[in-house]
Amino acid sequence: MNDADKKRLLREMIFYRRFEDRTFEAYMERKIGGFLHLYSGQEAVATGVLEMAVVGKGKENDYVITGYRDHIHAIKTGAPPREVMAELYGKETGSSKGRGGSMHIFDANQNFMGGYALVGQPFPLAAGLALGAKHKGTKQIAICFLGDGANNQGTFHETMNMASIWNLPVLFVCENNGYAIGTHIARSTAQPSQYKRVDTAYNMKSSQHDGMDIEEVMAAAKQAIDYVRNEEKPYFIEFMTYRFRGHSMSDAKGYRTKEEEAEWEKRDPIKIFSKKLIEAGVLKEADIKAMEKEIDDEIENDIIKFAEESPEPKVEELTRYVLDDNPDPRWIGPLQK
């Protein structure tokens, strides 16, 4: 990376952290309803992996799919932050027209194929996206983000087996933050190292890396993405990371010790990268402070303002997006008449 790229990536991670912080505040103000799962602490994973993929080019993007902790993955893939925030607010201008909310961010224009509320749901969909890309010969790959807590689902094992047998161009990115909601991985999983499970059982190329250092994430992700794209075979990559907030807004984190949290906070990906750039002379502390102020102003004066001023969905259009338009009358039910 050159210095400009380093500055940009630090800004992105700070933006993602402040974006999530602001959604936390909006939720507490009752401006956001439903469920809300924040990504604070894990920014290096989505930022680093997707930096190495094809994103920001619309329909030429690689396919990206994830679970319900999905805001940052959508934005990094190319979804406008304004539309993501408006979706959280349940507004018509949201990425899913206000019908999905936090757990269902979706932007087909950017090949962000959604966040999904059902645990384990993205796995077979990712395999399908990869199979479609393989048939079309586009050299696109599917990138599936998953948490360690989903890996005891039957869909996980079925998909790993199928992806390996069919040689599907899919990258499975395990964001191992150590907990399935409030259950530590050591209490739920016989083999806590997720990459070992896949490597041994499904004959899939796999590796494990530090998920708190964006430079290590990017180096590992590049190797994995190049392998998937060039060999047209699946790869399972595991990043050891940590979420600084609870599983969701109702989680008081009573299952974690203050000592554990303090140790992981020393590994804050933003602090690690900031320190590197300061020591290398790329930025000064004053530059980072100015960057933070600029980001806060952008979020408050543009993104939040857009979401709050956007119109609510109309009650009479409740069923508008239930089904896509279909000329076959057999598929026109009472809700579509």
C-alpha positions as CSV (number, residue, x, y, z in Angstrom):
1,M,0.0,0.0,0.0
2,N,1.1,3.6,-0.6
3,D,0.6,6.3,2.0
4,A,-2.7,7.5,0.3
5,D,-4.1,4.0,0.6
6,K,-3.1,3.6,4.2
7,K,-4.8,6.9,5.1
8,R,-7.9,5.9,3.2
9,L,-8.1,2.6,5.0
10,L,-7.7,4.1,8.4
11,R,-10.4,6.6,7.6
12,E,-12.7,3.8,6.5
13,M,-12.2,1.9,9.7
14,I,-12.8,5.0,11.8
15,F,-15.9,5.8,9.7
16,Y,-17.3,2.3,10.3
17,R,-16.7,2.5,14.1
18,R,-18.3,6.0,14.3
19,F,-21.2,4.8,12.0
20,E,-21.9,1.9,14.4
21,D,-21.6,4.2,17.5
22,R,-24.1,6.5,16.0
23,T,-26.6,3.7,15.3
24,F,-26.2,2.7,18.9
25,E,-27.2,6.2,19.9
26,A,-30.1,6.3,17.5
27,Y,-31.4,3.0,18.8
28,M,-31.3,4.3,22.4
29,E,-33.2,7.3,21.2
30,R,-35.8,4.9,19.8
31,K,-35.3,6.1,16.2
32,I,-34.1,2.6,15.2
33,G,-36.3,-0.3,16.1
34,G,-36.1,-4.1,15.9
35,F,-32.8,-5.9,16.3
36,L,-29.4,-4.3,16.1
37,H,-26.0,-6.1,16.0
38,L,-22.9,-3.9,15.9
39,Y,-19.5,-4.6,14.3
40,S,-17.3,-2.5,16.6
41,G,-13.9,-4.2,17.0
42,Q,-14.0,-6.3,13.9
43,E,-13.5,-3.6,11.4
44,A,-10.2,-4.9,10.1
45,V,-11.8,-8.1,8.8
46,A,-14.4,-6.7,6.5
47,T,-12.3,-3.8,5.4
48,G,-9.2,-5.8,4.7
49,V,-10.9,-8.7,3.0
50,L,-13.1,-6.6,0.7
51,E,-10.2,-4.3,-0.1
52,M,-8.6,-7.3,-1.8
53,A,-11.8,-8.3,-3.7
54,V,-13.6,-6.7,-6.6
55,V,-15.9,-4.1,-5.0
56,G,-17.1,-0.6,-5.9
57,K,-17.7,-1.5,-9.5
58,G,-21.4,-2.3,-9.3
59,K,-22.5,-5.5,-11.1
60,E,-18.9,-6.4,-11.8
61,N,-18.4,-6.8,-8.1
62,D,-17.6,-10.2,-6.5
63,Y,-20.7,-11.5,-4.7
64,V,-20.8,-10.7,-1.0
65,I,-23.1,-12.3,1.5
66,T,-23.2,-12.3,5.3
67,G,-25.2,-12.8,8.5
68,Y,-27.1,-10.1,10.5
69,R,-24.0,-8.1,11.6
70,D,-24.0,-6.7,8.1
71,H,-23.9,-2.8,8.0
72,I,-20.2,-2.5,7.4
73,H,-19.9,-5.3,4.8
74,A,-22.6,-3.6,2.8
75,I,-21.0,-0.2,2.9
76,K,-17.5,-1.5,2.0
77,T,-19.1,-3.5,-0.9
78,G,-20.5,-0.2,-2.3
79,A,-23.9,0.4,-0.7
80,P,-24.3,4.1,0.0
81,P,-24.0,4.8,3.8
82,R,-27.0,7.1,3.6
83,E,-29.2,4.2,2.3
84,V,-27.9,1.8,4.9
85,M,-28.7,4.3,7.7
86,A,-32.1,5.0,6.2
87,E,-32.8,1.3,6.2
88,L,-32.0,1.1,9.9
89,Y,-34.5,4.0,10.4
90,G,-37.1,2.0,8.4
91,K,-37.4,4.7,5.7
92,E,-38.5,4.4,2.1
93,T,-35.0,5.6,0.9
94,G,-33.4,2.6,2.7
95,S,-31.5,-0.1,0.8
96,S,-34.4,-2.4,1.3
97,K,-37.0,0.4,1.1
98,G,-37.4,0.3,4.9
99,R,-38.9,-3.2,4.8
100,G,-35.8,-5.1,6.1
101,G,-34.1,-3.2,8.8
102,S,-30.7,-3.9,10.3
103,M,-30.6,-7.6,9.7
104,H,-31.6,-7.4,6.0
105,I,-29.4,-4.8,4.3
106,F,-29.4,-5.7,0.6
107,D,-28.0,-4.0,-2.5
108,A,-28.2,-6.1,-5.7
109,N,-26.8,-3.1,-7.7
110,Q,-23.5,-3.7,-5.8
111,N,-23.8,-7.5,-5.7
112,F,-24.2,-7.3,-2.0
113,M,-26.6,-10.2,-1.7
114,G,-27.8,-9.5,1.8
115,G,-27.5,-9.9,5.5
116,Y,-29.6,-12.8,6.8
117,A,-31.3,-13.2,10.2
118,L,-31.3,-17.0,10.2
119,V,-28.1,-18.5,11.6
120,G,-26.4,-20.5,8.8
121,Q,-28.7,-19.2,6.0
122,P,-25.9,-17.5,3.9
123,F,-23.8,-20.7,3.4
124,P,-25.9,-22.5,0.8
125,L,-26.7,-19.2,-0.9
126,A,-23.0,-18.4,-1.2
127,A,-22.5,-21.8,-2.8
128,G,-25.3,-21.0,-5.3
129,L,-23.8,-17.7,-6.1
130,A,-20.4,-19.3,-6.7
131,L,-22.0,-22.0,-8.9
132,G,-23.8,-19.4,-11.0
133,A,-20.5,-17.4,-11.5
134,K,-18.7,-20.6,-12.5
135,H,-21.4,-21.4,-15.1
136,K,-21.3,-17.9,-16.5
137,G,-17.5,-17.9,-16.6
138,T,-17.3,-14.3,-15.3
139,K,-14.3,-15.0,-12.9
140,Q,-16.3,-13.5,-10.1
141,I,-16.2,-15.2,-6.8
142,A,-18.6,-15.4,-3.9
143,I,-17.4,-14.2,-0.5
144,C,-19.4,-15.5,2.5
145,F,-18.8,-13.9,5.9
146,L,-19.8,-16.0,8.9
147,G,-19.4,-16.0,12.6
148,D,-18.0,-18.9,14.6
149,G,-21.3,-19.4,16.3
150,A,-23.0,-20.5,13.1
151,N,-20.5,-23.3,12.3
152,N,-22.4,-26.1,14.1
153,Q,-25.4,-25.7,11.9
154,G,-26.2,-28.5,9.4
155,T,-26.2,-26.0,6.6
156,F,-22.5,-25.2,7.3
157,H,-21.4,-28.8,7.0
158,E,-23.5,-29.5,4.0
159,T,-22.2,-26.4,2.2
160,M,-18.6,-27.1,3.0
161,N,-18.9,-30.6,1.6
162,M,-20.7,-29.5,-1.6
163,A,-18.4,-26.6,-2.2
164,S,-15.4,-28.9,-2.0
165,I,-16.8,-31.6,-4.1
166,W,-18.0,-29.2,-6.8
167,N,-14.9,-27.0,-6.7
168,L,-16.9,-23.8,-6.2
169,P,-15.2,-20.4,-6.4
170,V,-16.3,-19.3,-2.9
171,L,-14.3,-17.8,-0.1
172,F,-15.7,-18.5,3.4
173,V,-14.5,-15.8,5.9
174,C,-15.0,-16.9,9.5
175,E,-15.0,-13.9,11.8
176,N,-14.2,-15.9,15.0
177,N,-15.0,-13.5,17.9
178,G,-15.1,-16.3,20.4
179,Y,-18.8,-16.3,21.3
180,A,-22.1,-17.6,20.0
181,I,-24.2,-14.9,21.5
182,G,-23.1,-15.5,25.1
183,T,-21.6,-19.0,24.8
184,H,-17.9,-19.3,24.6
185,I,-16.6,-21.4,21.7
186,A,-14.8,-23.7,24.0
187,R,-18.1,-24.7,25.6
188,S,-19.9,-25.3,22.3
189,T,-17.4,-26.6,19.8
190,A,-15.2,-29.7,20.1
191,Q,-12.5,-28.1,17.8
192,P,-12.3,-24.3,18.5
193,S,-9.9,-23.7,15.6
194,Q,-12.5,-23.5,12.8
195,Y,-10.0,-23.8,9.9
196,K,-8.9,-27.2,11.2
197,R,-12.4,-28.5,11.1
198,V,-12.8,-27.6,7.4
199,D,-9.3,-28.6,6.3
200,T,-9.5,-32.0,7.8
201,A,-13.2,-32.9,7.2
202,Y,-13.8,-31.3,3.8
203,N,-10.4,-31.3,2.1
204,M,-10.6,-27.5,1.7
205,K,-7.6,-25.2,1.7
206,S,-7.8,-23.3,5.0
207,S,-5.8,-21.0,7.2
208,Q,-6.1,-18.9,10.4
209,H,-4.9,-15.3,11.0
210,D,-4.9,-12.3,13.3
211,G,-8.1,-10.4,12.5
212,M,-7.2,-7.3,14.5
213,D,-4.3,-6.2,12.2
214,I,-5.6,-5.0,8.8
215,E,-2.2,-5.5,7.1
216,E,-2.2,-9.1,8.1
217,V,-5.8,-9.5,7.1
218,M,-5.1,-8.0,3.6
219,A,-2.1,-10.2,3.0
220,A,-4.0,-13.3,4.0
221,A,-7.1,-12.3,2.1
222,K,-5.1,-11.6,-1.1
223,Q,-3.6,-15.0,-1.1
224,A,-7.0,-16.7,-0.5
225,I,-8.9,-14.6,-3.1
226,D,-6.2,-15.2,-5.7
227,Y,-6.5,-18.9,-5.0
228,V,-10.2,-19.0,-5.3
229,R,-10.3,-16.9,-8.5
230,N,-7.5,-18.6,-10.3
231,E,-8.0,-22.2,-9.2
232,E,-11.8,-22.0,-9.1
233,K,-11.8,-23.8,-5.8
234,P,-13.1,-22.9,-2.3
235,Y,-11.0,-21.5,0.5
236,F,-11.9,-21.2,4.2
237,I,-10.1,-18.4,6.1
238,E,-10.5,-17.8,9.8
239,F,-9.7,-14.4,11.5
240,M,-9.4,-14.2,15.2
241,T,-11.2,-11.1,16.3
242,Y,-13.4,-9.6,19.0
243,R,-16.6,-7.6,19.2
244,F,-16.4,-4.7,21.7
245,R,-20.1,-4.4,22.2
246,G,-22.6,-7.1,23.1
247,H,-24.1,-9.6,20.7
248,S,-27.1,-7.3,20.3
249,M,-28.6,-4.3,22.0
250,S,-30.2,-6.5,24.7
251,D,-26.8,-8.1,25.6
252,A,-25.2,-6.7,28.8
253,K,-22.1,-8.9,28.3
254,G,-22.4,-10.4,31.7
255,Y,-20.6,-13.6,30.5
256,R,-17.4,-11.7,29.8
257,T,-14.8,-10.6,32.3
258,K,-13.5,-7.0,32.4
259,E,-10.0,-8.4,32.2
260,E,-10.8,-10.2,29.0
261,E,-12.3,-7.1,27.5
262,A,-9.4,-5.0,28.5
263,E,-6.9,-7.4,26.9
264,W,-8.7,-7.3,23.6
265,E,-9.1,-3.6,23.7
266,K,-5.3,-3.4,23.6
267,R,-5.7,-5.1,20.2
268,D,-8.2,-2.5,18.8
269,P,-7.6,-2.6,15.0
270,I,-7.9,1.2,14.7
271,K,-5.4,1.8,17.5
272,I,-3.0,-0.7,16.0
273,F,-3.1,0.8,12.5
274,S,-3.1,4.4,13.8
275,K,0.1,3.7,15.8
276,K,1.8,2.1,12.8
277,L,1.0,5.1,10.6
278,I,2.2,7.6,13.2
279,E,5.4,5.7,13.8
280,A,6.0,5.6,10.0
281,G,5.4,9.3,9.7
282,V,2.4,8.9,7.5
283,L,0.1,10.7,9.9
284,K,0.3,12.7,13.1
285,E,-2.1,12.4,16.0
286,A,-3.5,15.8,15.1
287,D,-4.3,14.5,11.6
288,I,-6.2,11.6,13.0
289,K,-8.2,13.9,15.4
290,A,-9.1,16.1,12.4
291,M,-10.1,13.0,10.5
292,E,-12.4,11.9,13.3
293,K,-14.0,15.3,13.5
294,E,-14.6,15.3,9.7
295,I,-16.2,11.8,9.9
296,D,-18.4,12.8,12.8
297,D,-19.6,15.9,10.9
298,E,-20.3,13.8,7.8
299,I,-22.3,11.2,9.7
300,E,-24.3,13.7,11.6
301,N,-24.9,16.4,9.0
302,D,-25.4,14.2,6.0
303,I,-26.1,10.5,6.8
304,I,-28.2,11.0,9.9
305,K,-29.9,14.1,8.4
306,F,-30.8,12.1,5.3
307,A,-32.3,9.2,7.3
308,E,-34.3,11.4,9.6
309,E,-35.7,13.6,6.8
310,S,-36.6,10.7,4.5
311,P,-40.2,9.6,4.2
312,E,-41.8,6.7,5.9
313,P,-43.0,3.8,3.7
314,K,-46.7,4.2,2.9
315,V,-49.1,1.8,4.6
316,E,-51.0,1.2,1.3
317,E,-47.8,0.0,-0.3
318,L,-47.1,-2.6,2.4
319,T,-47.1,-5.5,-0.1
320,R,-45.4,-3.7,-2.9
321,Y,-42.1,-5.6,-2.8
322,V,-43.5,-9.0,-1.7
323,L,-43.0,-10.5,-5.1
324,D,-41.3,-9.2,-8.2
325,D,-43.5,-8.4,-11.2
326,N,-44.4,-11.6,-13.0
327,P,-46.6,-11.6,-16.2
328,D,-47.8,-15.2,-15.5
329,P,-51.3,-14.9,-13.9
330,R,-50.8,-18.1,-12.0
331,W,-48.3,-16.2,-9.8
332,I,-50.6,-13.3,-9.1
333,G,-52.1,-13.8,-5.7
334,P,-54.6,-11.6,-3.8
335,L,-51.8,-9.4,-2.3
336,Q,-50.6,-8.5,-5.8
337,K,-53.9,-7.7,-7.5
